[in-house]
Amino acid sequence: MQDKGPNFLILMADFMGALSLPAYGNRIAKTPHLDRLGEEGVVFENAYCNFPLCAPSRASLMSGVLPSEIGVFDNGAEFAASVPTFAHYLRRLGYRCELSGKMHFVGPDQLHGFDERLTCDLVPADFGWMPPWRESDLVEWPSLEPIREAGVVTRTLGIDFDEEVTQRAVRRIYDFARDPDQQPFLLTVSYIEPHEPYRTTQERWDRYRDDEIPLPSVLLPDESQWDAHSRRLYDAMGLKADSLTEEQIIRARHGYYSMLSFVDDKIGEVLSALEAAGLADDTVVIVTADHGSMMGERGLWGILNFFEWSMRVPFIMHAPERFAPRRVDANVSLVDLLPTLLDLASGGQPPELATPVDGKSLVPLADGTETDRGDAVYAELSAEGSRSPCAMIKRGTHKFIHSLSDPPLLFDLASDPEELVNLATDPEYASLLRAFEEEAARKWDMAHWQKEVEKSRKRRILVYETYEQGNAPVWDYAINNDPWRFYQRSFKEPWQLTEEKATLK
């Protein structure tokens, strides 16, 4: 093993969009711990997910490649064990890699390079979450019921899960500090909240008032402005102009922000443990999410589209010993995480990759040696709401959306941040549109991609229906609760932290 690299703490949440956080200009959310990380760290202003849906987005985050390249086409598609992840590479560099929380792995491999998972997952590991592919079969998801049901509860499964995720992560941090070998670690702490439905406890709900919560900046547009993809989502939700009252919209947004505060509380507990264990100075903290959430913008809720509220994710690197506070305007995406981790772990000499990745290290942007690398961000969608695969290219301030079944969309986010003016029909932008179309043709074989999705679904449907008849394999992760790992068995064991290591014993 080479010289010890920094520890890594990755903090991520489901549905935590960048545009909902104070670090990205939204002052509604009360998230002091995330705010501090943003103030002291490097904030990537234009960070995007590579697929606006959980499992494919997380597969791209871990592998550094776009989901279509590894066959993760939807939430019920297998993430193959043969695909290298950042955990595989870091373990080869001598790291101990562990996961506490959600990662939505589908298939028999529930580790994907991690040494251990500290909790089970909250979603099934089998093929049961396959979406309908044909429009005639499209189920009503995202549904409006979770929006109408927003409010106060005593408890939810999400709260239970995230509290266990936190408790396990905190304990593991102290265990890392007790480790006499001082093996560098990567700990990923991944929360399910603020995933819909938007319900939380009275204490967090009371941190906000309804009159503090504004309506979306763009409500449901006039039907003449609906693009083909949005129309399918509106139809799937049964969304009409009078489907939700303003009170219901504000109440749902109130619930979402309250849940963000809950996640921030949990993140604060993890960060406090890192400080108390004496590990903060040696740890690079990275905050991100698998995707955002529309939160009623344009009348849409949830994800499954390429609009900014769905696609923009927080990406904050906090390591004051290494990086001065900085805001980076360049377009980046989740596939950049793997090469960034390897760059930092190896002291700028990353190992040779088994296969090429789509991402690039963000270290030059974080330390200021680069300001704008001029790259595009690529994203994909082949799940609910799609009649055929869809692709997005974000280059500079222009966003291009392409599908074989829908007319193209082209937006200039500098002049039209709410994405209301489709420039694809403007003759003045014909050359730019053509350039994007040519780039998309080079990047994706859309017809082949669609055939691959359909083949994958047919195979999975057959397998899943067979297992429904009985004697199905169990792929869900089971936690190792071996008591020898947790209790003192010898006076030689480092069962408490020393004062040199931390203030806590």
N, C-alpha and C positions, 0 to 999 in steps of 0.2 A: 504493500500500500504506500502511496506517495504521502507527502506532508498532509497533515490533517486540514481539510477544508472547513468552511463554515457550516454550522448547522442550518437546517431549513425548517421553517414553520409555515406551512401553507394553510391559510384560513379562507374557506370558501362557503358560499351559501347558495341555495337554490332560489331562483327568481329574484336575486338581488341585483337589480339593474343599476348601472352607473348613474343614470339620470335621476335616480331617487335619493342620492346621497349628497350631503353637504360638501364632501370633497370634490364633487363635480358640479357644484353651484346650486344645488337644491337645498334650501335652508329649512325645509319643513321637518325633515327627519331629525330626531334627537339621538345622535349616535356619537357620544363623546370619544369613545375609544377608537372607532374608525376615523373620526376627525383628527385625532392626534397622530395616528399613523400617516394620514395624508399630509398633515402640516410638517411632519419631520421626515417624510420619505419622498420617493420619486413617484409622481402621479402620472400615469399614461392616460392622457386626455381622450384619445381615440382608440380604445381597446375594444375588440369585437370578439364574440364567440364565432365559431366556424360552422355552427348548425344550431338553430334556435329550438333545441329540444334536448332533454337531459342526457340520455345514454350516448347519442352520437357526439354531443359536445364534449362530454367527459372523455370519450375515447380519443378524440382529437387532442384534447389537453394532455393526456398521458402519453400518446404516441408521437405527437408532433407532426402528424399527417392528417389530411382531410378525410372525413368519414367514408366517402365513396371509395377511397383507395383500399380500405380494409374491410369493406362490406358491412359497416354499421349504418344501416339505412334508416333505422327508426328505433323506437324504444323497446322493441322485441327482437332485435337483431343481435346475434352473437358477436362478442369481441373476442377474436381468436387468440388462443394462448401463444401462438407463434409470433405475435406482433411485439417487438421490443417497446418498452415504456421507459420513462425517466427513472422508475424504480429499479428496473433491471440494470441500467447503466450505472446508477449511483451505487448500487450494491457492489458492482465490480470495482468501483473506486473506494470501497471500504466502508460505505455508509450502512447504517441500520435504518431501514425504511418501514414506517408503520402508518396505518390508516385508522382514524377514528371517525366513523360516520358513513354517510352515503357516498357511493360512487357508481351505482347503477350498472354493475357488470352483468351482462347476460351470457350464460354459458357455464360450463363446469369449472373453468378457471375463475376463482373469485379473489385471487391475489394479484395477478398481473405484475409480478415483480416485488410486491410488498413482502417483507419478512412476515408480517402479522397484521391482522385486523383486530382492533380493540373492541369493536361492536359488530353486531350483525348489520345487515342492510335493511332498509325500510321498504324495498320494492322487490318483486319476484325476480329470480335469476333465470326462469324458464322463458319460453316463447309466448307466454300468455298475453303480453301487452302489444302484440302486433296490431297495427292500425289497419282499418280497411283502406285499400288502395284505390278502388274505383269510387267515383263521386257518388254513385247511386247507393253505395254501402256506407257512406260517411256517417259516423255516429255523432251525436250532439256533444262533442267535446272540442274545445272548451265550452262548458255549459254556463248558463247564467245563474244556475242555482247557487254555486259557491259565492257569487256576488251578492245575491239576495240574502244569503245566510250569514253575512258578516256581522260580527258583534262579540259580546263578552261570553266567555265560557270559564268553567272551573279548571278544565284540563282538556288537552287534546293529545292524540298520539304523537303529533309533531313536537309538542313541548316535552313529553316524556322522553322521546328519542334524543332530542337535542341536549337535554340535561344529562342524559347518560353519556352522550358523545363528549360533553365538556368534562364530566367527572373522570372518565377514563383518560382523556387527554391530559388533564391536570396531574393525575397520578403518574402517568407515564413520563411526564416532564421531570418530576422529582426522581423517578427511577433512573432517567438518563443522567441526572446530576450525581446520583449515587454510584454510577458505573465506574469502577476503578480503571477500566481500560480506556475510558474517554473516547469511545468510538463515535465519530460524527454521526448525526442522525438527520433524517428527514421525517417530520411528522406532519401528516395531512389531516386537518380537522375540518370536516365537511358537514354542514347543517342542512336540514330539510326546509326549515323556515327561511324566508317568509312565503313559502309555497301556499297557494290557495287551498282551502277556503280561508278567508281572512278573519280568523277568530283568535282571540287571545284573552289573557286574564284581565281582571278589572284593574289591577295595579298598573299594568302597562297601557291599557286603554286610557286610563285617566291622565296619562302624561300629555295627552292631546285633547283639544276641543274641536268640535265639528267646524266652528267658525275659523279655525286655523288651517283647515284643509280646503284648498281650492278645487274647483272642478277641473277636469282636463283642459289643456290649452286648446285642443281641437276635439270637439264632440263629434258624434256621428256625422260624417259629411253628407251632403246631398247625394242622392243615389246616382246622379249623373257623373259624380266624381269617383265612383267606386271602380277600382281596378278589378280584374277578373279573379285574382287570388283572394283579395279581401272579400269580394262578394261571396265566395264559397265559405269563408269563415263566418261572415254574418249569417248566412243561411244555416250553417251548422249550429250556431248558437241560438238561432231563432231570433236574431236581433232586429228590432225595428225601432223607429224613433221613440215610441212610447213603451218600449220593453222595460226600461229602468227609469225610475224617478231620479231627480237630482239628489234627493235625500239618500236613496240607495247607493248612488255612485259615490257620494261623499263618505257614506258609512263604510263602504268597501275600502276606499282609500285610507280612511282613518284606521281600519283594521290592519292594512298592509304596513303603514308606518309604525303602528304599535308593535307589530311582529318584527320589524327591523330593529326596534329598540331592544326587544328580547334577544335577538341575535347579537346585538352589540354588547349587551350585558354578559352573555356567555363568552364572547371574544375577550371581554375585559377580564374575566376569570382566568382564561388561558394565559393572557399576557401577564397578569399578576403572578401566576405561578412561574412563568419564564424569568421574571425579574427576581422573585424570591429564591429561586433555585440557582441564581448567579449565572444564568446562561444567556441573558439578553444581549450582551455585548458580542457574543460569538455566534449569534443567530440572525440569519436573513429572514425577515417576515414578509411573506407575499400574500396580499389580499386579492381575491378574485371571485368569480361566480361562473356557473355553467351557461347562464343566459340572463336576460333581463325580464321585464314584465310590462305589458302595455298599459296597465292601470287605467283603462278606460279611454286612453288617447285614441282618437279616430273612431271611438266606439268599440274598440277591440280590447279584449282582456287576455292575459296570459301571453302566449308566444306564437310559434308557427308562422312567422312572417319576418320579413327583412327590414321592417321599420326600426328606427333608432331605439325606441324604448324597449324593444324586444332584443335587439342585437348588441347594444353597448353594454359592456361589463366593466366593473371596477378592475383595475390592475395597478396595485400599489406595491412598490418595493421599499421596505423599511429596513435600513441598515446604516444608521448614522455614522458608524465607524468606517463605512466604505463609501457611502454616497451622500452628497449634500442634498438638501431639499431642492426639488426641481420639478417642473411640470413639462412634460414632453408631448408635443403636438402630433408627432408622427403616427401614421396608421400602423397598429400592431394587432395581433390576435392571439388566441390561446395556443396555437401551434408553436408559438415562440417560447413557451415555458420550458420545454425539454432542453433546447439548446442553451437557454439562459442558465438553467440549473447546472448543466454540465460545464459551462464556461466558468461559473463561479466555483464549483466544486474542484475543478482541476487547476485553478490558478491561471486561467487563460489558455490552457493546453488541453482542450477536450479530447476524449478518446475517439478513435475512428468509429463511425457509426456502421451498424450492420446493414442498414438500408438508408437511403436518403430521406430527409424529412422536409416538410414544407416550411418550417419555421426557421428563424434566425435569432441569434442571441441578442437580448435587449441590453446587455451590459454597456456597449458603446453609447447607447442613448441615455442610459442611467447615469453614466459618469461624465457625460457631456462631450465626449470625443466625437460623437456624431450628433447632428441636430435633426436631420431629415434624410433617411436613407432612400426615399423615393419609391418605396415598395407599395404594392397593392395588397389589400386584404381580400381573401377569398372565403366565401361561405356557401353552404349547400342546404337543400331542403328536399327530402323525399319521403315525407310522412303525411300525417293528416292534413287535409286541405289542398293537397297537390294532386292534380290530374296526371302530371308527369314531373320528373325531377326539375328543380329550380336552382339557379345559381345566382350569386351576388358577387360583384367586384366593386370594391371601394378604392378609388385611386385619387389622391389629393382630396378635394372636397366633393367629387362627383361619385355618385352611387348608381350602378347599373344592375338591373334585375332581369334575368333571362330565363325563358322556359320555351319548350317546343309547343306547348299548348296555349300559352297566354301572350298577349302583346307585350313588348318590352317596356320597361320603366327606366327613366333616367332622371335623377334629381341632382341639383347643385345645393349641397347643404349649407354653403356659405350664404347664399341669398334666400334659400328656402329651407330653413332647418326643420320645418314641420312636414316637409315632403308632400306638398300639396300640388305642385306644378310639375307635370310630367313633360320633360323636355324632349322625350323621344319623338314627339309629333311636331316639334319645332324645326323648320328647315334650317335655321341657323346652327343647329347642333347636329346636323346630319353627318358631318365628318367625324365628330366625336362618337356618335352612336355607332357608326361603322367600325371605328377603331375598337370599341368595346366588344362589338359582336365578333370581330376577328379574333380578339384576345380570348373570348369565351370559347370559340371554336377550337382554338389551339389547346386550351386548358381542359376542356371536357368533350367527350364524345357522348352527346346527350342521348342519342338513340340507343347506344350500347349500354349506357348507364340505366336507362329505363328497363331494358331487357334483363339486366343483372338484378335489379330490384324485384322484378316480377318472378324471376327464377328463384331468388332467395325466399320470397314469400311462399311460393308453392311448396318448396322443400320444408320450410318451417311449419306450415299448416299441416302437412302430412305427419310430421314428427309429433307435433303437439296433440293432434287429434288421436294419434296412437296412444300417447301417454295418458290421455283422458280416460282411456278404457281401463286403466289400472296399472299398477307396478311401475309407476313413473320414477325416474331417478331424481334424487334430491341434490340440487346444485346450490341451494341457499347456504351461506357461510355460517358455520357453527363456531362459537367462541371457545377457545381453549381456556378452561377455568382450572387448570392444574394448580392446586394450592401450594405446591412447592415453589412456585414462582413468586408468591406474594407474602409469605410469612418467614420469619427468622428461623433458620434451621441450624445456625452455627454462630458462635461468637465472632467468627472471622468475617462474616458477611457485613457489607457496608450498609447497615440498616437505617442509618440516620445521616442527614447532611451535616457537615462540619461548619463551624462558623466561618472558616476560610472560604467555603463554597457558597454559603448563603446565611442569612440571618435566622432562617427557620431551622429548628431541630425536630 
